[in-house]
Amino acid sequence: MEAIEKRKVGGIVAENFRTAKVFTEYGIDFCCKGGISLEAACEKNGVPVQHLVDDLMKVASTAPESKYTSLSISDLIDHIISVHHSYVENNIPPLKAYLQKLALVHGERHPELHQIKELFFEASDGLTVHMKKEELVLFPYIKAMQASDENGFPLSAPHFGHIDNPIAMMEHEHDTEGERFRQISQLSDGYNAPADGCQTYRVAFAMLKEFEEDLHTHIHLENNILFPKAKALYEIVNKK
């Protein structure tokens, strides 16, 4: 068996989702940057490898989180849309309103609020377009591949060519949004409202923190579980 130090971070989390908490505690990105080895991630983040391995081993004794990896491709897509896409759509409007108000009321004393608002507005626009591309183009084709494989009917070639093309675009956009939220987290001091922050301030930062956490899970499910399954299925369907 491959040593855990050589395994990809995203693969470790895909096998046992409880390890995500450990990586988060060490500041290691398991979603957008999950394609590198644990060893490389530790080196990049200045984390002692053995410390991380020891903590991962503590959660490894618990049952692996299999509810996502065991889902069919179609069921996983339905879960992503109904849970994570819906979450993004439902939380963008109130967060925009709160951040607009905060920048207006507190922006003079806390100029970083203007940057946070701008970054979130950019993220909300980017994610809205991104999710529609998935829902209207990539996800339907992946579901069609599954139906073709199960029922044995031929599948027309997609207009985007190889499945790697739209997946690479989605992963690039995931990286873009992940970076935006890293900046938001830094600007907000890890989503900690200042002492003079009002209730809206605290609520908005708590919502931003939750939004980023949901985004990490959302991206992880796509980058580390759905997309590898889709690539493997593409090869199977196109060999028939």
Secondary structure, DSSP 4 states (H G I P E B T S, - for coil): ---GGGSBHHHHHHH-TTHHHHHHHTT--SSTTTTSBHHHHHHHHT--HHHHHHHHHHHHTSPP--TTTTS-HHHHHHHIIIIIIHHHHHHHHHHHHHHHHHHHHHTTT-THHHHHHHHHHHHHHHHHHHHHHIIIIIHHHHHHHHHHHHH----PPPTT-STHHHHHHHHHHHHHHHHHHHHHHHHTTTT---TT--HHHHHHHHHHHHHHHHHHHHHHIIIIIIHHHHHHHHHHHTT-
